[in-house]
Amino acid sequence: MRHGISGRKFNRHCRHRNALLVNLAVSLIEHEQISTTLAKAKDLRPYVERMVTRARDKSLHSRRVLLSQLRNNENAVNKLIGELAPRYQSRAGGYTRVLKAGFRAGDNAPRAFIEFVDRNPAAKGAGVVRVEAEAA
């Protein structure tokens, strides 16, 4: 029986699954809203919410723990501690929401948006470098 076993395997080994969650978390922190499958969004939610709770502490130890969790991504950690933590300082939890978004065209997988509550709409697409094709 599966008593007390939480989380999904996503048909990946543990290192691949952890890398997937880290990459999704960094994208969510940078853009404050991402689109993914419903299962991945549901697994990502507690992962990110623990990071925001940790960032509210603003100590050196918290910064180092977040750096180790996010694979030394300093931009994401700085945004967590500098922008997101003060935004949710008075909130007791529930920093993210998962919104269902229909089904994917190719394999009919359920899609979802995961976003921060009270997010900054200008952050969506920030940091994305678009390369335009040369007209030759």
C-alpha positions in Angstrom: 0.0 0.0 0.0 1.1 3.6 -0.7 0.6 5.0 2.8 2.4 8.3 3.3 4.1 8.3 -0.1 3.6 11.7 -1.8 4.7 13.1 -5.1 4.6 11.8 -8.7 7.4 10.0 -10.5 6.7 11.5 -14.0 8.3 8.4 -15.5 11.8 9.9 -14.7 14.5 8.8 -12.3 15.0 10.9 -9.2 17.8 13.2 -10.4 15.9 14.0 -13.6 12.7 14.7 -11.6 14.6 17.0 -9.2 16.2 18.8 -12.1 12.7 19.2 -13.6 11.3 20.7 -10.4 14.3 23.1 -10.0 13.9 24.3 -13.6 10.2 24.8 -13.3 10.7 26.7 -10.0 13.3 29.0 -11.5 11.0 29.7 -14.4 8.1 30.4 -12.1 10.2 32.7 -9.9 11.5 34.7 -12.9 8.2 35.0 -14.8 5.7 34.7 -11.9 3.4 32.6 -14.2 4.1 29.6 -16.3 2.1 27.0 -18.3 2.8 23.3 -17.7 0.9 20.1 -17.3 -1.6 19.9 -14.4 0.4 17.1 -12.6 3.7 19.1 -12.7 1.9 22.2 -11.5 0.4 20.4 -8.6 3.8 18.9 -7.6 5.6 22.3 -8.1 3.3 24.2 -5.8 4.5 23.0 -2.4 8.1 23.0 -3.6 7.9 26.8 -4.4 5.8 27.7 -1.4 8.5 26.3 0.9 11.1 28.4 -0.8 9.0 31.6 -0.4 8.5 30.8 3.3 12.3 30.3 3.6 13.0 33.5 1.8 10.8 35.5 4.2 13.5 34.9 6.9 16.1 36.9 4.9 19.1 35.5 6.8 22.4 34.4 5.3 21.6 30.8 6.1 18.3 31.1 4.2 20.0 32.6 1.2 22.6 29.7 1.1 19.9 27.1 1.5 17.9 28.6 -1.4 21.1 28.8 -3.5 21.7 25.1 -3.0 18.1 24.3 -3.8 18.0 26.4 -6.9 21.4 25.2 -8.2 23.3 28.5 -7.5 20.8 30.6 -9.6 21.5 33.9 -8.0 19.0 35.9 -10.0 16.1 33.6 -8.8 17.3 33.8 -5.2 17.7 37.6 -5.3 14.2 37.9 -6.7 12.8 35.6 -4.1 14.4 37.5 -1.2 14.2 41.0 -2.7 10.7 41.1 -4.3 8.6 38.0 -3.5 9.4 37.7 0.3 8.4 41.3 1.1 5.2 40.9 -1.0 4.1 37.9 1.0 5.5 39.0 4.5 2.1 39.3 6.0 0.5 36.3 4.3 0.3 33.1 6.2 0.7 30.8 3.2 -0.9 30.0 -0.2 1.5 32.1 -2.3 0.6 30.3 -5.6 -2.5 29.2 -7.4 -3.0 26.5 -10.1 -5.5 27.3 -12.8 -6.7 24.6 -15.2 -6.2 25.6 -18.9 -7.8 22.9 -21.1 -6.0 20.1 -22.8 -2.8 19.9 -24.9 -3.4 19.4 -28.6 -0.9 16.6 -29.3 -1.6 14.1 -26.5 -4.6 15.6 -24.7 -2.7 16.1 -21.5 -4.4 18.4 -19.0 -2.7 21.8 -19.0 -2.5 24.3 -16.2 -1.1 27.7 -15.3 0.7 28.1 -12.0 1.2 31.7 -10.9 1.9 33.7 -7.8 -1.0 35.3 -6.0 -0.8 39.1 -6.5 1.7 38.6 -9.2 3.4 41.4 -11.2 2.0 41.2 -14.8 5.1 43.0 -16.1 7.3 40.1 -15.0 5.8 37.7 -17.5 8.3 37.2 -20.3 11.0 39.2 -18.5 14.5 38.0 -19.2 13.5 36.2 -22.4 15.9 36.9 -25.2 14.2 36.8 -28.5 16.4 36.3 -31.6 14.9 37.6 -34.8 15.8 35.8 -38.0 18.0 37.8 -40.3 16.3 38.9 -43.5 18.8 38.0 -46.1 
